[in-house]
Amino acid sequence: MSHQLQAKPNHIQVDQVQADSAKTDQSKQIWPAYEAGTTHFTLAERRNAMRVPVIKSAKIVTGGDAGQSVYNCLVLDESPSGVLVDLGAMFNLPEEVSLHMTGGASYKARRCWAVGTKAGLAFTGPQVLSPETVEKLAQLGRMMQAQGLPAAMAALRAQKFFESEDIRRAAESAEAAYHRLETVLLG
């Protein structure tokens, strides 16, 4: 199957020159959320929040404990509400998945669209913390009590705030308040 790209101002149109109907039917079965003629560029215009380009490794987990499948992928961009992933190959990705990013961030997500090896995932809830991450956070809390905020902040930064926006905001707010108090006390 070959495609010809035709550039137009602020618009890209994909014209299919040859189409094998069996392949097209199979493609529709694999990617039911894909609409004919829709490109990555037009899908990007539908987003609720701007995504930031990144390159992070991650795993997509599908199915329950009995029939679990794990797919390695790359996160190409992200926002507070979702990500663009590249699976490297075409898979029949179900609508509901779990996304586990390297570094500890995990989310329940819904596949919004899929084109080729790429898929757009929308988070369906807040970040899910693993039991290991919860224990590390508790250790950092004890460190903060014993060694103070600067030591805990250094450890949080080393962990990249566990890729949690809530943890990062709370920690940076506490650090700013700590420095303001220190400045007032020291004159």
Backbone as CSV, one residue per row, in Angstrom:
resi,resn,N_x,N_y,N_z,CA_x,CA_y,CA_z,C_x,C_y,C_z
1,MET,0.856,-1.172,0.000,0.000,0.000,0.000,0.895,1.225,0.000
2,SER,0.716,2.129,-0.950,1.536,3.329,-0.966,0.659,4.544,-0.736
3,HIS,1.244,5.555,-0.158,0.528,6.794,0.160,1.281,7.962,-0.453
4,GLN,0.543,8.957,-0.826,1.147,10.179,-1.323,0.727,11.297,-0.397
5,LEU,1.710,12.046,0.122,1.402,13.180,0.985,1.302,14.427,0.134
6,GLN,0.281,15.181,0.343,0.080,16.408,-0.396,-0.039,17.529,0.618
7,ALA,0.936,18.426,0.649,0.943,19.508,1.636,0.046,20.638,1.180
8,LYS,-0.722,21.150,2.117,-1.551,22.334,1.903,-1.345,23.229,3.106
9,PRO,-1.569,24.523,3.001,-1.361,25.405,4.151,-2.147,24.928,5.370
10,ASN,-1.446,24.713,6.504,-2.035,24.288,7.771,-2.862,23.005,7.654
11,HIS,-2.560,22.166,6.670,-3.364,20.968,6.476,-2.521,19.939,5.738
12,ILE,-2.621,18.695,6.131,-1.966,17.611,5.411,-3.042,16.592,5.069
13,GLN,-3.099,16.217,3.808,-4.107,15.265,3.365,-3.387,14.011,2.891
14,VAL,-3.865,12.852,3.311,-3.280,11.591,2.877,-4.178,11.003,1.807
15,ASP,-3.653,10.872,0.591,-4.395,10.256,-0.511,-3.852,8.856,-0.701
16,GLN,-4.724,7.894,-0.652,-4.318,6.512,-0.846,-4.318,6.232,-2.334
17,VAL,-3.144,5.855,-2.869,-3.018,5.605,-4.287,-3.491,4.196,-4.613
18,GLN,-3.059,3.209,-3.811,-3.518,1.845,-4.009,-4.048,1.338,-2.694
19,ALA,-5.100,0.559,-2.720,-5.635,0.003,-1.478,-6.001,-1.447,-1.712
20,ASP,-5.503,-2.295,-0.893,-5.903,-3.698,-0.903,-7.063,-3.803,0.068
21,SER,-8.251,-4.142,-0.425,-9.435,-4.113,0.438,-9.306,-5.055,1.622
22,ALA,-8.631,-6.178,1.470,-8.463,-7.096,2.603,-7.607,-6.449,3.684
23,LYS,-6.537,-5.767,3.263,-5.674,-5.086,4.239,-6.431,-3.952,4.912
24,THR,-7.235,-3.234,4.156,-8.008,-2.134,4.724,-8.993,-2.660,5.760
25,ASP,-9.702,-3.767,5.417,-10.637,-4.351,6.371,-9.919,-4.829,7.616
26,GLN,-8.743,-5.463,7.440,-7.959,-5.931,8.584,-7.512,-4.741,9.426
27,SER,-7.089,-3.652,8.791,-6.652,-2.456,9.515,-7.790,-1.892,10.347
28,LYS,-9.017,-1.890,9.818,-10.156,-1.373,10.569,-10.445,-2.231,11.795
29,GLN,-10.206,-3.544,11.670,-10.418,-4.428,12.809,-9.374,-4.184,13.887
30,ILE,-8.134,-3.974,13.483,-7.053,-3.769,14.442,-7.168,-2.398,15.114
31,TRP,-7.540,-1.392,14.360,-7.576,-0.018,14.887,-8.981,0.555,14.752
32,PRO,-9.930,0.100,15.539,-11.311,0.561,15.365,-11.500,2.042,15.629
33,ALA,-10.631,2.678,16.424,-10.815,4.097,16.726,-10.284,4.982,15.602
34,TYR,-9.585,4.404,14.658,-9.015,5.162,13.555,-10.087,5.492,12.538
35,GLU,-10.172,6.748,12.179,-11.138,7.179,11.173,-10.405,7.358,9.844
36,ALA,-10.970,6.892,8.777,-10.340,6.999,7.470,-10.035,8.460,7.162
37,GLY,-8.843,8.715,6.673,-8.445,10.068,6.308,-7.938,10.898,7.467
38,THR,-7.930,10.358,8.667,-7.465,11.106,9.828,-5.963,10.920,9.970
39,THR,-5.241,11.981,10.187,-3.795,11.902,10.370,-3.447,12.262,11.804
40,HIS,-2.188,12.009,12.171,-1.700,12.368,13.504,-1.875,13.870,13.737
41,PHE,-1.708,14.653,12.680,-1.799,16.101,12.824,-3.223,16.555,13.158
42,THR,-4.222,15.953,12.504,-5.595,16.346,12.814,-6.018,15.811,14.168
43,LEU,-5.489,14.639,14.573,-5.799,14.116,15.902,-5.232,15.026,16.982
44,ALA,-4.052,15.595,16.737,-3.421,16.471,17.724,-4.274,17.703,17.980
45,GLU,-5.017,18.146,16.965,-5.843,19.337,17.128,-7.025,19.104,18.063
46,ARG,-7.380,17.840,18.346,-8.519,17.512,19.199,-8.166,17.463,20.682
47,ARG,-6.905,17.598,21.015,-6.477,17.439,22.398,-6.976,18.574,23.268
48,ASN,-7.241,18.232,24.556,-7.679,19.228,25.524,-6.516,20.018,26.106
49,ALA,-5.324,19.418,26.151,-4.156,20.074,26.742,-2.961,19.905,25.812
50,MET,-2.064,20.897,25.807,-0.843,20.815,25.015,0.046,19.723,25.569
51,ARG,0.618,18.941,24.701,1.556,17.910,25.117,2.981,18.413,24.926
52,VAL,3.862,17.933,25.782,5.270,18.306,25.751,6.046,17.152,25.126
53,PRO,6.873,17.419,24.119,7.653,16.328,23.517,8.639,15.749,24.534
54,VAL,8.691,14.425,24.630,9.617,13.724,25.509,10.003,12.415,24.807
55,ILE,10.982,11.751,25.324,11.266,10.382,24.919,11.536,9.619,26.202
56,LYS,10.564,8.759,26.561,10.658,7.951,27.776,10.283,6.521,27.428
57,SER,10.976,5.590,28.032,10.560,4.206,27.835,9.430,3.888,28.796
58,ALA,8.563,2.988,28.382,7.403,2.620,29.187,6.948,1.227,28.799
59,LYS,6.004,0.726,29.561,5.377,-0.563,29.270,3.863,-0.368,29.313
60,ILE,3.189,-0.986,28.372,1.735,-1.005,28.374,1.324,-2.414,28.791
61,VAL,0.481,-2.489,29.808,0.005,-3.773,30.312,-1.474,-3.887,29.973
62,THR,-1.832,-5.009,29.369,-3.227,-5.250,28.998,-3.709,-6.521,29.671
63,GLY,-4.996,-6.660,29.816,-5.591,-7.872,30.362,-5.457,-7.961,31.872
64,GLY,-6.097,-8.981,32.432,-6.039,-9.215,33.871,-4.847,-10.078,34.239
65,ASP,-4.844,-10.550,35.472,-3.729,-11.360,35.963,-3.552,-12.645,35.143
66,ALA,-4.644,-13.256,34.725,-4.568,-14.534,34.002,-4.057,-14.355,32.575
67,GLY,-4.561,-13.354,31.861,-4.197,-13.160,30.465,-3.438,-11.873,30.225
68,GLN,-2.489,-11.562,31.070,-1.789,-10.279,30.998,-0.763,-10.283,29.860
69,SER,-0.727,-9.195,29.099,0.277,-8.981,28.056,1.007,-7.685,28.375
70,VAL,2.317,-7.667,28.099,3.132,-6.480,28.349,3.832,-6.092,27.050
71,TYR,3.691,-4.818,26.659,4.295,-4.302,25.442,5.245,-3.164,25.817
72,ASN,6.490,-3.242,25.352,7.418,-2.126,25.525,7.043,-1.048,24.524
73,CYS,7.195,0.206,24.935,6.884,1.317,24.035,7.716,2.535,24.410
74,LEU,7.645,3.553,23.569,8.249,4.848,23.845,7.148,5.886,23.991
75,VAL,7.242,6.718,25.018,6.338,7.851,25.167,6.983,8.990,24.388
76,LEU,6.279,9.512,23.389,6.829,10.557,22.526,6.424,11.960,22.957
77,ASP,5.249,12.081,23.569,4.851,13.358,24.167,3.848,13.075,25.269
78,GLU,3.721,14.056,26.184,2.847,13.852,27.336,2.214,15.159,27.771
79,SER,1.101,15.028,28.463,0.410,16.149,29.084,-0.174,15.620,30.382
80,PRO,-0.763,16.491,31.197,-1.400,15.987,32.415,-2.551,15.017,32.143
81,SER,-3.096,15.040,30.924,-4.255,14.193,30.648,-3.983,12.997,29.752
82,GLY,-2.763,12.875,29.197,-2.502,11.732,28.332,-1.129,11.755,27.688
83,VAL,-0.898,10.746,26.833,0.396,10.582,26.176,0.211,10.074,24.747
84,LEU,1.253,10.263,23.961,1.378,9.643,22.644,2.461,8.588,22.789
85,VAL,2.149,7.341,22.429,3.132,6.270,22.528,3.393,5.678,21.152
86,ASP,4.607,5.137,21.001,4.976,4.398,19.799,5.335,2.991,20.246
87,LEU,4.579,2.010,19.773,4.782,0.614,20.153,5.866,-0.066,19.321
88,GLY,6.295,0.547,18.231,7.329,-0.038,17.396,6.810,-1.079,16.420
89,ALA,5.616,-1.571,16.632,4.967,-2.537,15.748,3.456,-2.401,15.946
90,MET,2.693,-2.915,14.997,1.243,-2.829,15.124,0.737,-3.941,16.029
91,PHE,-0.050,-3.576,17.021,-0.665,-4.515,17.943,-2.153,-4.222,18.028
92,ASN,-2.929,-5.216,18.379,-4.347,-5.025,18.631,-4.478,-4.551,20.075
93,LEU,-4.273,-3.283,20.285,-4.287,-2.685,21.619,-5.729,-2.500,22.078
94,PRO,-6.106,-3.078,23.237,-7.485,-2.904,23.706,-7.751,-1.466,24.140
95,GLU,-9.013,-1.164,24.371,-9.379,0.204,24.738,-8.856,0.591,26.118
96,GLU,-8.889,-0.306,27.103,-8.428,-0.017,28.465,-7.076,-0.686,28.708
97,VAL,-6.068,0.101,29.133,-4.720,-0.407,29.390,-4.155,0.242,30.651
98,SER,-3.022,-0.280,31.102,-2.240,0.365,32.159,-0.917,0.775,31.532
99,LEU,-0.464,1.992,31.827,0.800,2.514,31.305,1.764,2.651,32.477
100,HIS,2.922,1.996,32.388,3.936,2.041,33.439,5.191,2.671,32.856
101,MET,5.444,3.926,33.210,6.613,4.624,32.698,7.835,4.291,33.549
102,THR,8.982,4.242,32.894,10.219,4.025,33.626,10.386,5.186,34.600
103,GLY,10.650,4.892,35.842,10.780,5.935,36.852,9.662,5.884,37.873
104,GLY,8.658,5.048,37.642,7.658,4.847,38.672,6.250,5.308,38.381
105,ALA,6.031,6.172,37.414,4.681,6.666,37.158,3.856,5.592,36.450
106,SER,2.669,5.321,36.962,1.755,4.361,36.347,0.368,4.991,36.280
107,TYR,-0.338,4.698,35.196,-1.668,5.267,34.989,-2.578,4.235,34.354
108,LYS,-3.841,4.278,34.698,-4.872,3.587,33.943,-5.187,4.518,32.786
109,ALA,-5.326,3.950,31.579,-5.529,4.794,30.407,-6.514,4.150,29.445
110,ARG,-7.062,5.005,28.575,-7.991,4.592,27.529,-7.364,4.946,26.190
111,ARG,-7.369,3.985,25.258,-6.868,4.243,23.912,-7.893,5.115,23.188
112,CYS,-7.480,6.308,22.798,-8.378,7.223,22.073,-8.295,7.002,20.566
113,TRP,-7.102,6.696,20.104,-6.887,6.463,18.686,-5.609,5.661,18.510
114,ALA,-5.465,5.060,17.366,-4.255,4.339,17.007,-4.091,4.414,15.501
115,VAL,-2.885,4.743,15.065,-2.558,4.815,13.650,-1.185,4.177,13.493
116,GLY,-1.115,3.110,12.734,0.165,2.424,12.551,0.687,1.915,13.885
117,THR,1.907,2.329,14.225,2.522,1.873,15.482,2.281,2.836,16.631
118,LYS,1.619,3.963,16.359,1.409,4.988,17.389,-0.017,4.933,17.927
119,ALA,-0.155,5.351,19.204,-1.477,5.397,19.820,-1.546,6.574,20.778
120,GLY,-2.704,7.186,20.853,-2.959,8.251,21.818,-3.705,7.665,22.999
121,LEU,-3.167,7.860,24.203,-3.790,7.335,25.413,-4.224,8.488,26.307
122,ALA,-5.435,8.435,26.815,-5.942,9.429,27.774,-5.966,8.772,29.144
123,PHE,-5.424,9.460,30.144,-5.448,8.926,31.501,-6.888,8.923,32.004
124,THR,-7.279,7.838,32.663,-8.651,7.722,33.161,-8.731,7.949,34.662
125,GLY,-7.650,8.356,35.263,-7.623,8.627,36.695,-6.273,9.168,37.100
126,PRO,-6.081,9.386,38.389,-4.795,9.918,38.860,-3.700,8.859,38.756
127,GLN,-2.464,9.300,38.949,-1.335,8.386,38.933,-1.532,7.295,39.987
128,VAL,-1.218,6.074,39.616,-1.326,4.934,40.520,0.066,4.672,41.088
129,LEU,0.196,4.695,42.412,1.493,4.453,43.042,1.626,2.982,43.413
130,SER,2.749,2.396,43.028,3.001,1.003,43.371,3.322,0.906,44.859
131,PRO,3.191,-0.278,45.455,3.567,-0.445,46.871,5.027,-0.065,47.128
132,GLU,5.914,-0.328,46.162,7.323,0.041,46.311,7.481,1.558,46.371
133,THR,6.752,2.279,45.517,6.819,3.739,45.506,6.258,4.304,46.803
134,VAL,5.163,3.745,47.304,4.585,4.201,48.567,5.599,4.019,49.696
135,GLU,6.317,2.904,49.704,7.332,2.664,50.741,8.494,3.653,50.606
136,LYS,8.932,3.939,49.377,10.005,4.920,49.165,9.576,6.299,49.645
137,LEU,8.321,6.668,49.389,7.817,7.965,49.855,7.796,8.023,51.379
138,ALA,7.404,6.928,52.020,7.414,6.877,53.492,8.840,7.017,54.023
139,GLN,9.799,6.376,53.363,11.207,6.509,53.762,11.674,7.957,53.631
140,LEU,11.259,8.626,52.564,11.621,10.035,52.382,10.975,10.910,53.449
141,GLY,9.761,10.580,53.849,9.105,11.315,54.937,9.874,11.173,56.237
142,ARG,10.347,9.956,56.520,11.157,9.740,57.731,12.494,10.463,57.618
143,MET,13.066,10.486,56.412,14.319,11.212,56.194,14.117,12.699,56.452
144,MET,12.982,13.239,55.998,12.701,14.652,56.208,12.596,14.961,57.695
145,GLN,11.960,14.077,58.460,11.862,14.281,59.904,13.228,14.227,60.563
146,ALA,14.095,13.334,60.137,15.400,13.147,60.777,16.460,14.118,60.282
147,GLN,16.492,14.378,58.981,17.584,15.165,58.394,17.155,16.528,57.865
148,GLY,15.857,16.785,57.824,15.370,18.084,57.362,14.968,18.079,55.898
149,LEU,14.345,19.165,55.528,13.799,19.305,54.180,14.861,19.281,53.081
150,PRO,16.017,19.955,53.233,17.000,19.940,52.128,17.427,18.523,51.724
151,ALA,17.643,17.635,52.689,18.041,16.256,52.362,16.911,15.527,51.642
152,ALA,15.682,15.712,52.110,14.543,15.062,51.470,14.333,15.599,50.057
153,MET,14.527,16.896,49.854,14.376,17.481,48.518,15.416,16.915,47.555
154,ALA,16.649,16.763,48.025,17.696,16.190,47.170,17.309,14.769,46.755
155,ALA,16.791,13.986,47.704,16.382,12.615,47.398,15.181,12.603,46.446
156,LEU,14.230,13.506,46.643,13.076,13.582,45.740,13.499,13.957,44.325
157,ARG,14.426,14.905,44.225,14.914,15.300,42.891,15.624,14.131,42.221
158,ALA,16.405,13.360,42.993,17.089,12.193,42.432,16.079,11.182,41.897
159,GLN,14.923,11.095,42.529,13.857,10.195,42.085,12.930,10.868,41.063
160,LYS,13.276,12.087,40.639,12.458,12.878,39.703,11.024,12.982,40.197
161,PHE,10.877,13.138,41.525,9.573,13.302,42.179,8.629,12.154,41.826
162,PHE,9.212,10.990,41.501,8.431,9.810,41.138,7.491,10.110,39.973
163,GLU,7.910,11.076,39.151,7.123,11.505,37.985,5.699,11.884,38.363
164,SER,5.528,12.382,39.579,4.207,12.796,40.041,4.167,14.320,40.132
165,GLU,3.273,14.915,39.378,3.127,16.369,39.385,2.676,16.860,40.761
166,ASP,1.802,16.116,41.442,1.336,16.507,42.775,2.483,16.513,43.782
167,ILE,3.312,15.479,43.759,4.460,15.414,44.676,5.435,16.536,44.377
168,ARG,5.719,16.773,43.085,6.649,17.840,42.711,6.163,19.201,43.183
169,ARG,4.884,19.505,42.936,4.334,20.805,43.347,4.389,20.976,44.861
170,ALA,3.980,19.947,45.617,3.987,20.038,47.084,5.409,20.202,47.608
171,ALA,6.356,19.450,47.049,7.745,19.531,47.506,8.352,20.890,47.186
172,GLU,8.118,21.399,45.992,8.672,22.708,45.629,8.033,23.828,46.431
173,SER,6.754,23.713,46.722,6.081,24.701,47.571,6.670,24.683,48.983
174,ALA,6.900,23.485,49.524,7.494,23.360,50.866,8.915,23.919,50.878
175,GLU,9.663,23.649,49.820,11.040,24.147,49.738,11.052,25.678,49.676
176,ALA,10.146,26.270,48.899,10.075,27.734,48.799,9.709,28.339,50.156
177,ALA,8.732,27.732,50.846,8.340,28.222,52.176,9.502,28.086,53.159
178,TYR,10.237,27.002,53.087,11.403,26.774,53.943,12.431,27.885,53.737
179,HIS,12.713,28.205,52.466,13.697,29.245,52.161,13.207,30.627,52.586
180,ARG,11.911,30.905,52.437,11.368,32.195,52.897,11.501,32.307,54.415
181,LEU,11.161,31.252,55.145,11.288,31.253,56.591,12.745,31.414,57.018
182,GLU,13.630,30.710,56.356,15.059,30.803,56.658,15.563,32.227,56.449
183,THR,15.127,32.882,55.353,15.526,34.251,55.070,15.021,35.225,56.135
184,VAL,13.775,35.066,56.555,13.207,35.927,57.585,13.932,35.712,58.912
185,LEU,14.193,34.469,59.278,14.840,34.186,60.565,16.288,34.664,60.601
186,LEU,16.993,34.541,59.499,18.415,34.926,59.452,18.593,36.408,59.121
187,GLY,17.520,37.051,58.735,17.547,38.499,58.497,18.137,38.804,57.217
